[in-house]
Structures are given as C-alpha cells and as structure tokens.
Amino acid sequence: MKWSTDRINYFIERRNSNLSNNQNRMLNSLLNRKSHHITLDRLICTPQGSDTPVYITKPQTIVEQARLHFQTHAGSTSSAIYNSIEDLSEP
C-alpha cells in the first residue's frame, strides 16, 4: 500500500510540475500523443542545378540538408533560413 501511495504522489507532483514548467509534456500526456523520432544516417538528394543524385553519409551535411528541406520545401511559412541556434532572435 505504501509503494502505491508514493507512486501516486510522485505522478501528482510530476503533473503539477509539468503544468508550470513543461506544458508540451503535459499536453502530450493529456492527449495521449507519443513522440516520434527519425534517425537520418544517409541521404539521397539532387543538388540544385544538377540532374545527378548524390548519396550523403556525412552527419553534418545530412543535418544541414534536412534543415534546409524543412525550412524551404516542407510548407514553412517563414522566409528566414536558420543555420544555428544563434541565428534565432530573442523572445
């Protein structure tokens, strides 16, 4: 019985903490949403101005190409292209 009460109290505290500190986690929990992650370790793309596909395995280049894709081709409403976290403006 003691273990159950401690566990219940832990989750109550966690939920209260999420309410004030991590709304994203709280909403995901309330809506039963699961986070989905993908791992990109290789990429085939056709560089602009070329007809020949290129096979990329270099992690930094994959990150750059994925960022470029999601900022320009995947329905982004922003015209800004960010290359690093330092490019973002302060809130």
N, C-alpha and C positions, 0 to 999 in steps of 0.2 A: 504494500500500500504506500509506503514512504517513497519508493522509487517512482511510482506513478505521479504522486503529488509534485515531486521535484521536477519531473519531466514536464508536467503541465505548466508549472510556474516558469520554467525555462522558456517554453514556447510563448507564453503570455508576454514575458519580458522582451523576447526577440521581436514579436509582432509590434509591441509598443515602440521599441527602438526603430524598427523599420518605418513606422508611421512618421516619425520625426526625422530620421536620418537617411533612409533609403526607400523612397516612395516607389521606385521602379520594382524592387524586390517584393514590396507589399502588394502592388497591383498584379504582378505576375502570379503571386500566390493566390490572391483572391479570384483571379480569372482562370486559374489552373493552366497558365501558359508555361510551356517548357522552353528553355533556351536551346537554340540550335546553332551549332558551330560547324564550320567547314575548315578544312586544312588544305591550303594550296601549296603543294610542293613541286608542281610543274605546271607549265602554262604553254599553250599554243596560241599565238596571235599573229596577225598580219600587220606589220608596221605601216603607218600612214605613208602613202606614196609607193607602196610595194605590192606585188601580187604574190609574193612568196611567203608562206607561213614560216614562223620562227618558233622553235622549241626552246623554252626557257626553263632553267632549273636553279638559277641563282636567286636565293631568297630575297635579297634587297630589290632586285629587278621585278620579281613577282609582286612584292608589296607595292612598288611604285605603279606597276601596270594595273593592279586591282584597284588602287586608289583612283587612278585616272579614269578607269572604266566607270566606277560608281559615281564619280563626280561629273562626268560628261555624257555618258551613254545610258545610264540606268535611271533616267527620269529625274535627275537632280534639278531642283528649281533655282539653285544658286549658280551664279556665273563665276564665282570665285573658285580658284583651284588652290588647295592647301597641300603643301609638301611636308609640313611637320606641325606639331602642336604649337610651336612658337608663332606660326602664321595666324593663329586664331586671335581675334580681338578679345579684350577683357569684357566680362558681362556688365 
